[in-house]
Amino acid sequence: MYEMWCWIVVILQLLLAEEVRVPKHTIKGHSVRLECHYDMEGEALYSVKWYKDGREFYRYVPRDDPPGTVFPQPGIIVDLLNSTSEQVVLDPIDLSSSGKYRCEVSAEAPSFQTVSDHGEMLVVVLPEEDPYITGGKPRYQIGDIVRVNCTSGRSKPAVHLAWHINGEQADGSLVKRYEPIVSGPDKLETSILGLEFRVKPKHFKRGDMKLKCLATISTVYWKSNEESVEGEKIQKAPMLESRRAVSSDTRADRVQAASGDALANKYSSGLNFTLRWLLTVVAAGRLLWPSAALP
């Protein structure tokens, strides 16, 4: 019973000592390093084997010459010069390199203990074009309907798109999703995401509305495109100035009219005085003239 317990402890210690590092995402055409770290706990290493989707493609046996051996399969090109007992380098990789990679470590006799661990890798084809926005107008006013689409370049897997309005992610109810468009021999995918909403005062910040489309693929790709849209501006200030001008002109006209009336009254008063004086003189002459004509 004691011997069985010790055997289980040794196996668990070896299992805990192993660590496989496989990148979750890597880019097509690049090289990739798969790592397998282990602690033999005093045991001698017999072999390290690498499998992709259950098929062995690389084996390292320290006592062999050379120690590294490659077993060809689609999507796997091993760089033997840079591959060791703790890592295997694939260069370059393509879409068929995606899959489940497992490292298996075995100890020498008499235990022949074997432990393994695995990781998934997805090969990514990045878009050649940045995302672009279509369907927008240069100006919007309150009550208008915004209908725009964001389209990504062709990629694998499909690009994840997201809309932002003035720096905040758009509510899901405003977003319209489409199925990716698959094309070409590599079956690359084009993503399209729509945005539709009625313009409200809250959508304008200092008279502008910013619409941004963000395109991502995990941590290996991040691009965005942003458009700034102006709101229709009501020209209230000129109207006020116009009213002020009209009001000012009216006052001026009144002042001018008042001045004219005063001047007219002045001249009228003077004229009336003169006429009255002349009439008085004429009347007096008529009275005197007949008296002078008598003998």
LUMSEKOL-295147 format. One line per 3 residues: their letters; for each residue x, y, z of N, C-alpha, C. Coordinates in nm, 2 decimals. Atoms other than C-alpha are relative to their C-alpha. Last residue first. Example, Ala and Ser with C-alpha at 12.3 -4.5 7.8 and 13.67 -1.06 7.14 Angstrom:
BEGIN
sa = -0.09/-0.11/0.00/1.37/-0.11/0.71/-0.08/0.11/0.08 | 0.09/-0.12/0.00/1.23/-0.45/0.78/0.09/0.12/0.00 $
END
This chain:
BEGIN
pla = -0.05/-0.14/0.01/-5.83/16.74/-5.27/0.01/0.06/0.13 | 0.11/-0.10/0.01/-5.88/16.37/-5.19/0.07/0.14/-0.01 | 0.04/-0.03/0.14/-5.60/16.12/-5.29/-0.10/0.11/0.00 $
asp = -0.10/-0.07/0.07/-5.42/16.12/-4.95/-0.05/0.04/-0.14 | -0.01/-0.13/-0.06/-5.73/16.01/-4.76/0.10/0.09/-0.07 | 0.12/-0.08/0.05/-5.79/15.72/-5.00/0.01/0.14/0.06 $
wll = -0.01/-0.04/0.14/-5.44/15.59/-4.93/-0.11/0.08/-0.05 | -0.06/-0.13/0.02/-5.44/15.59/-4.55/-0.01/0.05/-0.14 | 0.08/-0.10/-0.08/-5.69/15.31/-4.49/0.06/0.14/-0.03 $
rga = 0.13/-0.02/0.07/-5.55/15.10/-4.77/-0.08/0.10/0.08 | -0.01/-0.08/0.12/-5.21/15.15/-4.63/-0.12/0.03/-0.07 | -0.02/-0.14/-0.05/-5.31/15.03/-4.28/0.02/0.09/-0.12 $
avv = 0.12/-0.05/-0.05/-5.44/14.70/-4.43/0.01/0.15/0.04 | 0.09/-0.02/0.11/-5.13/14.64/-4.62/-0.13/0.07/0.04 | -0.05/-0.12/0.07/-4.92/14.69/-4.31/-0.08/0.04/-0.12 $
tll = 0.03/-0.12/-0.08/-5.13/14.45/-4.11/0.04/0.13/-0.07 | 0.15/-0.03/0.01/-5.13/14.19/-4.38/-0.03/0.13/0.08 | 0.02/-0.05/0.14/-4.75/14.21/-4.40/-0.15/0.04/-0.01 $
wrl = -0.05/-0.14/0.00/-4.72/14.17/-4.02/-0.03/0.06/-0.13 | 0.09/-0.08/-0.07/-4.95/13.86/-4.02/0.05/0.15/0.00 | 0.12/-0.02/0.07/-4.76/13.71/-4.30/-0.09/0.09/0.08 $
tfn = -0.03/-0.09/0.11/-4.43/13.76/-4.12/-0.13/0.03/-0.08 | -0.03/-0.14/-0.05/-4.56/13.61/-3.80/0.02/0.10/-0.11 | 0.13/-0.05/-0.04/-4.71/13.30/-3.98/0.02/0.15/0.05 $
lgs = 0.07/-0.03/0.12/-4.38/13.24/-4.16/-0.13/0.07/0.04 | -0.06/-0.12/0.06/-4.19/13.24/-3.83/-0.07/0.06/-0.12 | 0.03/-0.11/-0.09/-4.43/13.00/-3.67/0.06/0.13/-0.05 $
syk = 0.14/-0.03/0.01/-4.42/12.77/-3.97/-0.04/0.12/0.09 | 0.01/-0.08/0.12/-4.04/12.78/-3.97/-0.15/0.04/-0.02 | -0.08/-0.12/-0.02/-4.03/12.67/-3.61/-0.02/0.09/-0.12 $
nal = 0.08/-0.08/-0.08/-4.31/12.41/-3.66/0.07/0.14/0.02 | 0.11/-0.05/0.08/-4.12/12.27/-3.95/-0.09/0.09/0.08 | -0.06/-0.10/0.10/-3.80/12.25/-3.75/-0.12/0.06/-0.08 $
adg = -0.03/-0.12/-0.08/-3.99/12.07/-3.46/0.05/0.12/-0.09 | 0.12/-0.06/-0.04/-4.15/11.83/-3.70/0.03/0.13/0.08 | 0.06/-0.06/0.12/-3.82/11.75/-3.87/-0.13/0.08/0.04 $
saa = -0.08/-0.12/0.03/-3.65/11.69/-3.53/-0.06/0.07/-0.12 | 0.03/-0.10/-0.10/-3.93/11.45/-3.43/0.07/0.13/-0.03 | 0.14/-0.05/0.02/-3.91/11.27/-3.76/-0.03/0.11/0.10 $
qvr = -0.01/-0.08/0.12/-3.53/11.23/-3.72/-0.14/0.07/-0.03 | -0.08/-0.12/-0.04/-3.57/11.10/-3.37/0.00/0.10/-0.11 | 0.08/-0.08/-0.09/-3.84/10.86/-3.48/0.06/0.13/0.04 $
dar = 0.11/-0.06/0.08/-3.64/10.74/-3.77/-0.09/0.09/0.08 | -0.07/-0.11/0.07/-3.34/10.69/-3.54/-0.11/0.07/-0.08 | -0.03/-0.11/-0.10/-3.56/10.49/-3.30/0.06/0.12/-0.07 $
tds = 0.14/-0.06/-0.03/-3.69/10.28/-3.59/0.02/0.11/0.09 | 0.04/-0.09/0.11/-3.33/10.22/-3.72/-0.14/0.07/0.03 | -0.08/-0.12/0.00/-3.23/10.09/-3.38/-0.04/0.10/-0.11 $
sva = 0.04/-0.08/-0.12/-3.52/9.85/-3.36/0.07/0.13/0.00 | 0.13/-0.05/0.04/-3.44/9.72/-3.71/-0.05/0.10/0.11 | -0.03/-0.10/0.10/-3.08/9.68/-3.62/-0.13/0.07/-0.04 $
rrs = -0.06/-0.12/-0.06/-3.17/9.50/-3.30/0.02/0.11/-0.10 | 0.11/-0.06/-0.07/-3.40/9.27/-3.49/0.05/0.12/0.07 | 0.08/-0.06/0.10/-3.12/9.20/-3.74/-0.12/0.07/0.07 $
elm = -0.06/-0.12/0.05/-2.88/9.13/-3.46/-0.08/0.08/-0.10 | 0.01/-0.10/-0.11/-3.12/8.89/-3.30/0.06/0.13/-0.04 | 0.14/-0.04/-0.01/-3.16/8.71/-3.64/-0.02/0.11/0.11 $
pak = 0.02/-0.10/0.10/-2.78/8.70/-3.68/-0.15/0.06/0.00 | -0.07/-0.12/-0.03/-2.75/8.52/-3.34/-0.02/0.11/-0.11 | 0.08/-0.09/-0.09/-3.01/8.26/-3.41/0.06/0.13/0.02 $
qik = -0.06/-0.13/-0.01/-2.85/8.09/-3.71/-0.08/0.10/0.08 | 0.11/-0.11/0.02/-2.97/7.74/-3.64/0.07/0.13/0.02 | 0.00/-0.11/-0.10/-2.67/7.49/-3.67/-0.11/0.11/-0.04 $
ege = 0.05/-0.12/0.06/-2.72/7.16/-3.84/-0.01/0.11/0.10 | 0.15/-0.02/-0.01/-2.50/6.91/-3.66/-0.04/0.12/-0.07 | 0.05/-0.13/-0.06/-2.16/6.82/-3.79/-0.15/0.00/0.02 $
vse = 0.11/-0.05/0.07/-2.03/6.46/-3.83/-0.05/0.13/0.06 | 0.06/-0.11/-0.08/-1.69/6.34/-3.73/-0.11/0.06/-0.09 | 0.05/-0.11/0.07/-1.59/6.00/-3.88/-0.06/0.10/0.09 $
ens = 0.09/-0.09/-0.07/-1.37/5.74/-3.71/-0.04/0.11/-0.10 | 0.02/-0.11/0.09/-1.19/5.43/-3.84/-0.11/0.09/0.06 | 0.13/-0.07/-0.01/-1.03/5.17/-3.62/-0.01/0.11/-0.11 $
kwy = 0.01/-0.12/0.08/-0.77/4.90/-3.62/-0.13/0.07/0.02 | 0.08/-0.11/-0.05/-0.65/4.63/-3.38/0.00/0.12/-0.09 | 0.04/-0.10/0.09/-0.50/4.30/-3.47/-0.10/0.09/0.06 $
vts = -0.10/-0.02/0.11/-0.30/4.04/-3.28/-0.04/0.10/-0.10 | -0.10/-0.10/-0.04/-0.47/4.05/-2.94/0.10/0.03/-0.11 | -0.07/0.03/-0.12/-0.80/3.88/-3.05/0.10/0.11/0.04 $
ita = -0.01/0.15/0.00/-0.89/3.99/-3.40/0.09/-0.03/0.12 | -0.11/0.07/-0.07/-1.01/4.35/-3.38/-0.01/-0.15/-0.03 | -0.02/0.14/0.06/-1.20/4.61/-3.58/0.11/-0.07/0.08 $
lck = -0.12/0.07/-0.05/-1.33/4.93/-3.41/0.00/-0.14/-0.05 | 0.01/0.14/0.02/-1.58/5.16/-3.60/0.13/-0.06/0.05 | -0.12/0.07/0.01/-1.61/5.52/-3.47/-0.03/-0.15/-0.02 $
lkm = 0.03/0.14/0.02/-1.89/5.77/-3.51/0.13/-0.08/-0.03 | -0.11/0.09/0.05/-1.83/6.11/-3.37/-0.04/-0.14/-0.01 | 0.03/0.14/-0.04/-2.11/6.37/-3.34/0.11/-0.09/-0.07 $
dgr = -0.05/0.11/0.09/-2.03/6.74/-3.35/-0.04/-0.14/0.06 | 0.04/-0.01/0.14/-2.20/7.05/-3.22/0.04/-0.11/-0.09 | -0.05/-0.13/0.05/-2.01/7.07/-2.89/-0.03/0.01/-0.15 $
kfh = -0.09/-0.05/-0.10/-2.10/6.70/-2.83/0.07/0.13/-0.06 | -0.09/-0.11/0.05/-2.40/6.60/-3.03/0.08/0.04/0.12 | -0.09/0.05/0.10/-2.57/6.26/-2.97/0.10/0.10/-0.05 $
kpk = -0.11/0.05/-0.07/-2.74/6.39/-2.65/0.11/-0.06/-0.10 | -0.10/-0.10/-0.04/-2.96/6.61/-2.87/0.12/-0.05/0.07 | 0.06/-0.07/-0.12/-3.12/6.31/-3.03/0.11/0.10/0.04 $
vrf = -0.09/-0.10/-0.06/-3.05/6.15/-3.38/-0.07/0.08/0.11 | 0.06/-0.14/0.02/-3.26/5.85/-3.45/0.09/0.10/0.08 | 0.06/-0.07/-0.11/-3.05/5.53/-3.47/-0.06/0.13/-0.04 $
elg = 0.12/-0.08/0.04/-2.90/5.27/-3.71/-0.07/0.06/0.13 | 0.04/-0.08/-0.12/-2.56/5.11/-3.70/-0.11/0.09/-0.05 | 0.08/-0.12/0.02/-2.46/4.82/-3.93/-0.03/0.08/0.13 $
lis = 0.08/-0.03/-0.12/-2.17/4.57/-3.90/-0.07/0.13/-0.02 | 0.07/-0.13/0.01/-2.00/4.40/-4.19/-0.09/0.02/0.12 | 0.10/-0.04/-0.10/-1.73/4.14/-4.17/-0.06/0.13/-0.03 $
tel = 0.02/-0.14/-0.01/-1.54/3.99/-4.47/-0.12/0.03/0.09 | 0.13/-0.05/-0.04/-1.42/3.63/-4.44/0.00/0.16/0.01 | -0.01/-0.11/-0.09/-1.14/3.44/-4.61/-0.13/0.07/0.02 $
kdp = 0.13/-0.03/-0.07/-1.23/3.11/-4.76/0.02/0.11/0.10 | -0.03/0.02/-0.15/-0.86/3.03/-4.85/-0.13/0.03/0.08 | -0.04/0.14/-0.03/-0.97/2.97/-5.21/0.03/-0.03/0.14 $
gsv = -0.14/0.04/0.03/-1.15/3.30/-5.23/0.03/-0.14/0.04 | -0.04/0.00/0.14/-1.47/3.43/-5.06/0.15/-0.05/-0.01 | -0.11/0.09/0.02/-1.68/3.41/-4.74/0.04/0.00/-0.15 $
ipe = 0.00/0.04/0.14/-1.91/3.71/-4.65/0.13/-0.08/-0.03 | -0.13/-0.03/0.08/-1.96/3.73/-4.28/-0.01/-0.06/-0.14 | -0.09/0.12/0.01/-2.33/3.71/-4.17/0.13/0.04/-0.07 $
yrk = 0.01/0.08/0.13/-2.47/4.05/-4.09/0.09/-0.12/0.01 | -0.11/0.10/0.03/-2.54/4.23/-3.76/-0.03/-0.07/-0.13 | 0.06/0.10/0.09/-2.74/4.55/-3.71/0.11/-0.09/-0.04 $
vls = -0.09/0.07/0.09/-2.65/4.76/-3.40/-0.07/-0.10/-0.09 | -0.03/-0.09/0.12/-2.87/5.02/-3.24/0.08/-0.07/-0.10 | 0.13/-0.02/0.08/-3.03/4.77/-3.00/0.02/0.08/-0.12 $
gda = 0.02/0.12/0.09/-2.68/4.65/-2.89/-0.13/0.02/-0.08 | 0.09/0.10/-0.06/-2.61/5.00/-2.74/-0.03/-0.11/-0.10 | 0.14/-0.02/0.03/-2.32/5.18/-2.90/-0.08/-0.12/0.06 $
qeg = 0.05/0.11/0.09/-1.98/5.17/-2.73/-0.15/0.01/-0.01 | 0.07/0.11/-0.08/-1.89/5.51/-2.59/-0.06/-0.10/-0.09 | -0.09/0.07/-0.09/-1.63/5.74/-2.75/-0.06/-0.11/0.09 $
nih = -0.06/-0.09/-0.09/-1.88/5.98/-2.91/0.09/-0.06/0.11 | 0.05/-0.13/0.03/-2.07/5.69/-3.06/0.05/0.10/0.11 | 0.00/-0.10/-0.12/-1.88/5.37/-3.07/-0.06/0.13/-0.05 $
wal = 0.03/-0.14/0.02/-1.95/5.07/-3.30/0.01/0.08/0.13 | 0.08/-0.07/-0.10/-1.79/4.73/-3.28/-0.01/0.15/-0.03 | 0.03/-0.14/0.01/-1.65/4.48/-3.53/-0.08/0.06/0.11 $
hva = 0.11/-0.04/-0.10/-1.49/4.14/-3.47/-0.01/0.15/-0.01 | -0.03/-0.11/-0.09/-1.29/4.04/-3.78/-0.12/0.03/0.09 | 0.07/-0.12/0.03/-1.37/3.70/-3.93/0.04/0.11/0.10 $
pks = 0.15/0.01/0.00/-1.11/3.43/-3.87/-0.06/0.14/-0.03 | 0.03/0.13/-0.06/-0.94/3.46/-4.11/0.06/-0.01/0.14 | -0.09/0.05/-0.11/-0.94/3.79/-4.29/-0.05/-0.14/0.03 $
rgs = 0.01/0.14/-0.01/-1.09/4.00/-4.58/0.10/-0.06/0.10 | -0.06/0.07/0.10/-1.10/4.37/-4.50/-0.01/-0.15/0.02 | -0.14/0.03/-0.02/-1.36/4.51/-4.27/0.06/-0.06/-0.13 $
tcn = -0.04/0.12/0.07/-1.69/4.69/-4.34/0.15/-0.02/0.02 | -0.14/0.01/-0.01/-1.87/4.94/-4.12/0.04/-0.14/-0.06 | -0.06/0.13/-0.01/-2.22/5.03/-4.22/0.15/0.01/0.02 $
vrv = -0.14/0.02/0.05/-2.42/5.35/-4.17/0.04/-0.15/0.02 | -0.02/0.14/0.05/-2.78/5.45/-4.12/0.13/-0.02/-0.06 | -0.14/0.04/0.04/-2.84/5.76/-3.91/0.00/-0.15/-0.04 $
idg = -0.03/0.14/-0.02/-3.21/5.87/-3.90/0.15/-0.02/-0.05 | -0.05/0.07/0.12/-3.27/6.25/-3.86/0.03/-0.15/0.04 | 0.11/0.07/0.06/-3.48/6.37/-3.56/0.04/-0.07/-0.12 $
iqy = 0.09/0.07/-0.10/-3.23/6.64/-3.44/-0.11/-0.07/-0.08 | 0.07/-0.08/-0.10/-3.01/6.74/-3.73/-0.09/-0.09/0.08 | 0.12/0.06/-0.06/-2.74/6.56/-3.93/-0.07/0.11/0.09 $
rpk = 0.07/-0.08/-0.11/-2.45/6.68/-4.15/-0.13/-0.08/0.04 | -0.09/-0.10/-0.07/-2.19/6.52/-4.37/-0.06/0.07/0.11 | 0.02/-0.13/0.05/-2.40/6.21/-4.43/0.09/0.10/0.06 $
ggt = 0.02/-0.12/-0.08/-2.31/5.85/-4.37/-0.02/0.13/-0.07 | 0.14/-0.04/-0.03/-2.37/5.55/-4.58/-0.02/0.12/0.08 | 0.07/-0.04/0.12/-2.02/5.39/-4.57/-0.14/0.04/0.05 $
iyp = 0.14/-0.03/-0.03/-1.75/5.34/-4.30/-0.07/0.06/-0.13 | 0.05/-0.12/0.06/-1.42/5.17/-4.36/-0.15/0.02/0.02 | 0.15/-0.01/0.01/-1.22/4.91/-4.18/-0.04/0.13/-0.05 $
dee = 0.06/-0.04/-0.12/-0.84/4.90/-4.27/-0.16/0.00/-0.01 | 0.05/-0.13/0.00/-0.73/4.70/-4.57/-0.06/0.03/0.14 | -0.09/-0.09/0.07/-0.50/4.40/-4.60/-0.05/0.15/0.00 $
plv = 0.05/-0.07/0.11/-0.69/4.21/-4.33/0.11/0.09/-0.07 | 0.04/-0.14/-0.03/-0.48/3.98/-4.12/-0.06/0.06/-0.12 | -0.03/-0.08/0.12/-0.48/3.60/-4.18/-0.05/0.14/0.03 $
vvl = 0.08/-0.12/0.04/-0.47/3.43/-3.84/0.05/0.06/-0.13 | -0.08/-0.08/0.09/-0.34/3.08/-3.74/-0.09/0.11/-0.06 | 0.08/-0.04/0.12/-0.52/2.94/-3.44/0.09/0.09/-0.08 $
meg = -0.06/-0.11/0.08/-0.32/2.74/-3.18/-0.09/0.03/-0.12 | 0.06/-0.03/0.13/-0.46/2.52/-2.91/0.06/0.12/-0.06 | 0.05/-0.14/0.02/-0.25/2.39/-2.62/-0.06/0.01/-0.14 $
hds = 0.03/-0.04/0.14/-0.15/2.05/-2.48/-0.04/0.15/0.00 | 0.09/-0.12/-0.01/0.00/1.87/-2.18/-0.02/0.05/-0.14 | 0.03/-0.08/0.11/0.17/1.53/-2.14/-0.09/0.12/0.03 $
vtq = 0.10/-0.11/-0.03/0.32/1.30/-1.89/-0.01/0.08/-0.12 | 0.04/-0.09/0.11/0.50/0.97/-1.93/-0.10/0.10/0.04 | 0.11/-0.09/-0.02/0.68/0.76/-1.67/-0.02/0.09/-0.11 $
fsp = 0.07/-0.03/0.13/0.91/0.50/-1.81/-0.13/0.08/0.02 | 0.13/-0.05/-0.02/0.99/0.40/-1.45/-0.08/0.02/-0.13 | 0.11/0.11/0.00/1.28/0.16/-1.50/-0.14/0.05/0.01 $
aea = 0.03/0.12/-0.08/1.37/0.29/-1.75/0.07/0.02/0.14 | -0.07/0.12/0.04/1.40/0.64/-1.90/-0.05/-0.11/0.10 | -0.12/0.03/-0.08/1.14/0.91/-1.85/0.06/-0.13/-0.04 $
sve = -0.01/0.13/-0.06/0.88/1.02/-2.11/0.14/-0.01/0.07 | -0.13/0.02/-0.06/0.76/1.37/-2.20/0.00/-0.14/0.06 | 0.00/0.12/-0.09/0.46/1.42/-2.43/0.14/-0.02/0.04 $
cry = -0.14/0.05/-0.04/0.39/1.76/-2.58/-0.01/-0.11/0.09 | -0.03/0.07/-0.12/0.05/1.82/-2.75/0.14/-0.04/0.02 | -0.13/0.04/-0.01/-0.06/2.07/-3.01/0.03/-0.06/0.14 $
kgs = -0.03/0.04/-0.14/-0.42/2.11/-3.11/0.14/-0.06/0.01 | 0.03/0.13/-0.06/-0.48/2.28/-3.44/0.04/-0.01/0.14 | 0.09/-0.01/-0.12/-0.40/2.56/-3.68/-0.03/-0.14/0.05 $
ssl = -0.08/0.02/-0.12/-0.10/2.49/-3.91/-0.09/0.01/0.13 | 0.01/0.14/-0.05/-0.34/2.44/-4.20/0.09/-0.03/0.12 | 0.13/0.03/-0.06/-0.37/2.82/-4.22/-0.02/-0.14/0.04 $
dip = 0.11/-0.04/0.08/0.00/2.87/-4.28/-0.13/-0.04/0.07 | 0.12/0.07/-0.02/0.32/2.86/-4.08/-0.11/0.05/-0.09 | 0.11/-0.09/-0.04/0.67/2.94/-4.17/-0.12/-0.08/0.03 $
dlv = -0.03/-0.12/0.08/0.88/2.83/-3.98/0.00/-0.04/-0.15 | 0.06/0.02/0.13/0.78/2.60/-3.70/0.01/0.12/-0.08 | 0.02/-0.12/0.08/1.02/2.59/-3.40/-0.07/-0.03/-0.14 $
vqe = 0.00/0.04/0.14/1.01/2.31/-3.14/-0.04/0.13/-0.08 | 0.07/-0.08/0.09/1.11/2.37/-2.78/0.01/-0.05/-0.14 | 0.10/-0.08/-0.07/1.23/2.20/-2.47/-0.08/0.09/-0.09 $
sts = 0.09/0.09/-0.09/1.42/1.90/-2.61/-0.11/0.08/0.06 | -0.08/0.08/-0.11/1.56/2.12/-2.89/-0.10/-0.09/0.08 | 0.09/0.08/-0.09/1.44/2.29/-3.21/0.09/-0.08/0.09 $
nll = 0.04/-0.07/-0.12/1.65/2.58/-3.36/-0.10/-0.08/0.09 | -0.11/-0.07/-0.06/1.84/2.39/-3.62/-0.03/0.07/0.13 | -0.08/0.09/-0.08/1.55/2.15/-3.69/0.12/0.07/0.07 $
dvi = -0.14/-0.05/0.01/1.32/2.43/-3.81/0.08/-0.08/0.09 | -0.08/-0.01/-0.12/1.00/2.22/-3.85/0.14/0.05/-0.03 | -0.14/-0.01/0.05/0.76/2.28/-4.13/0.09/0.03/0.12 $
igp = -0.11/0.01/-0.10/0.41/2.16/-4.03/0.14/0.00/-0.08 | 0.00/-0.11/-0.10/0.10/2.26/-4.22/0.11/0.01/0.09 | 0.04/-0.13/0.06/0.05/1.92/-4.39/0.00/0.11/0.11 $
qpf = 0.15/0.00/0.01/0.25/1.64/-4.23/-0.04/0.14/-0.04 | 0.07/-0.10/0.08/0.62/1.54/-4.22/-0.15/-0.02/0.00 | 0.10/0.08/0.07/0.76/1.34/-3.93/-0.09/0.09/-0.08 $
vtg = 0.12/-0.07/0.05/1.08/1.52/-3.81/-0.09/-0.11/-0.08 | 0.06/0.06/0.12/1.35/1.37/-3.60/-0.13/0.06/-0.03 | 0.13/-0.04/0.04/1.58/1.54/-3.34/-0.04/-0.07/-0.13 $
ppd = 0.10/0.03/-0.10/1.86/1.37/-3.15/-0.14/0.03/-0.05 | 0.03/-0.12/-0.09/2.10/1.35/-3.44/-0.12/-0.03/0.09 | -0.09/-0.09/0.07/2.23/1.11/-3.34/-0.05/0.01/-0.15 $
drp = -0.01/0.02/0.15/2.00/0.94/-3.09/0.09/0.10/-0.06 | -0.10/0.09/0.03/2.08/0.94/-2.71/0.01/-0.03/-0.15 | -0.14/-0.05/-0.03/1.89/1.26/-2.64/0.11/-0.10/-0.05 $
vyr = -0.06/0.10/-0.09/1.57/1.15/-2.81/0.14/0.03/0.02 | -0.13/-0.03/-0.04/1.36/1.44/-2.96/0.04/-0.11/0.10 | -0.05/0.09/-0.11/1.06/1.36/-3.17/0.14/0.04/0.04 $
yfe = -0.14/-0.02/-0.04/0.86/1.59/-3.40/0.03/-0.09/0.12 | -0.08/-0.07/0.10/0.55/1.55/-3.61/0.14/0.03/0.04 | -0.14/-0.04/-0.04/0.34/1.29/-3.42/0.07/0.07/-0.12 $
rgd = -0.10/0.06/0.09/-0.03/1.29/-3.52/0.14/0.05/0.04 | -0.02/0.14/-0.02/-0.30/1.34/-3.26/0.10/-0.07/-0.08 | 0.13/0.07/0.02/-0.42/1.68/-3.38/0.02/-0.15/0.01 $
kyw = 0.10/-0.10/0.05/-0.06/1.80/-3.39/-0.13/-0.08/-0.04 | 0.11/0.05/0.08/0.18/1.59/-3.18/-0.09/0.12/-0.04 | 0.10/-0.10/0.03/0.52/1.66/-3.03/-0.10/-0.05/-0.09 $
kvs = 0.07/0.01/0.12/0.74/1.40/-2.86/-0.11/0.11/-0.01 | 0.10/-0.10/0.01/1.01/1.43/-2.60/-0.07/-0.01/-0.13 | 0.04/-0.07/0.12/1.21/1.13/-2.52/-0.10/0.11/0.02 $
yla = 0.00/0.10/0.11/1.40/0.92/-2.26/-0.04/0.07/-0.13 | 0.09/-0.02/0.11/1.49/1.18/-2.01/0.02/-0.10/-0.10 | -0.07/-0.02/0.12/1.67/1.05/-1.69/-0.11/0.02/-0.11 $
ege = 0.01/0.11/0.10/1.48/1.08/-1.36/0.07/0.04/-0.13 | -0.10/0.10/-0.02/1.59/1.31/-1.08/0.00/-0.11/-0.10 | -0.01/0.05/-0.14/1.27/1.50/-1.06/0.10/-0.11/0.02 $
mdy = 0.00/0.15/-0.01/1.23/1.51/-1.44/0.01/-0.05/0.15 | -0.10/0.03/-0.11/1.13/1.88/-1.43/0.00/-0.15/0.02 | 0.03/0.11/-0.09/0.94/1.99/-1.74/0.12/-0.01/0.09 $
hce = -0.09/-0.01/-0.12/0.91/2.28/-1.99/-0.04/-0.11/0.10 | 0.04/0.11/-0.09/0.76/2.22/-2.34/0.10/0.00/0.12 | -0.09/0.03/-0.11/0.77/2.53/-2.57/-0.06/-0.11/0.09 $
lrv = 0.08/0.08/-0.10/0.62/2.58/-2.91/0.09/-0.05/0.11 | -0.08/0.08/-0.09/0.79/2.86/-3.11/-0.09/-0.07/0.10 | 0.06/0.01/-0.13/0.62/3.02/-3.41/0.08/-0.10/0.08 $
shg = -0.05/0.12/-0.07/0.74/3.16/-3.74/-0.06/-0.01/0.14 | -0.10/-0.02/-0.11/0.54/3.40/-3.94/0.05/-0.13/0.05 | -0.12/-0.04/0.06/0.36/3.35/-4.28/0.11/0.02/0.10 $
kit = -0.04/0.08/0.12/0.01/3.34/-4.13/0.13/0.06/-0.06 | 0.03/-0.06/0.13/-0.01/3.53/-3.80/0.06/-0.09/-0.11 | -0.12/-0.04/0.07/-0.03/3.36/-3.46/-0.03/0.04/-0.14 $
hkp = 0.01/-0.06/0.14/-0.31/3.32/-3.21/0.14/0.03/-0.05 | 0.14/0.02/0.04/-0.34/3.10/-2.90/-0.02/0.05/-0.14 | 0.07/-0.13/0.02/0.04/3.08/-2.86/-0.14/-0.03/-0.05 $
vrv = 0.04/-0.01/0.14/0.14/2.73/-2.73/-0.07/0.13/-0.02 | 0.04/-0.14/0.04/0.33/2.71/-2.40/-0.02/0.00/-0.16 | -0.01/-0.01/0.14/0.34/2.36/-2.24/-0.05/0.14/-0.04 $
eea = 0.08/-0.12/0.05/0.42/2.33/-1.88/0.02/0.01/-0.15 | 0.00/-0.03/0.14/0.54/2.02/-1.69/-0.09/0.12/-0.04 | -0.13/-0.07/0.04/0.64/2.01/-1.32/0.00/0.03/-0.15 $
lll = 0.00/-0.14/-0.04/0.29/1.94/-1.20/0.12/0.07/-0.05 | 0.11/-0.07/0.07/0.27/1.62/-1.40/0.00/0.15/0.03 | -0.05/-0.02/0.13/0.61/1.51/-1.26/-0.10/0.07/-0.09 $
qli = -0.11/-0.10/0.00/0.50/1.57/-0.91/0.05/0.02/-0.14 | 0.06/-0.13/-0.01/0.17/1.38/-0.98/0.11/0.11/0.01 | 0.06/-0.03/0.13/0.36/1.08/-1.11/-0.06/0.14/0.01 $
vvi = -0.10/-0.03/0.10/0.59/1.07/-0.81/-0.06/0.04/-0.13 | -0.06/-0.13/-0.03/0.30/1.10/-0.56/0.10/0.04/-0.11 | 0.09/-0.10/0.04/0.11/0.81/-0.73/0.06/0.14/0.02 $
wcw = 0.00/0.00/0.15/0.41/0.58/-0.71/-0.09/0.11/-0.05 | -0.12/-0.07/0.05/0.46/0.67/-0.34/0.00/0.01/-0.15 | 0.02/-0.15/-0.03/0.10/0.58/-0.26/0.12/0.08/-0.05 $
mey = 0.10/-0.05/0.09/0.14/0.24/-0.44/-0.02/0.15/0.02 | -0.07/-0.01/0.13/0.46/0.16/-0.25/-0.10/0.06/-0.10 | -0.10/-0.12/0.00/0.29/0.24/0.08/0.06/0.02/-0.13 $
m = 0.08/-0.12/0.00/0.00/0.00/0.00/0.09/0.12/0.00 $
END
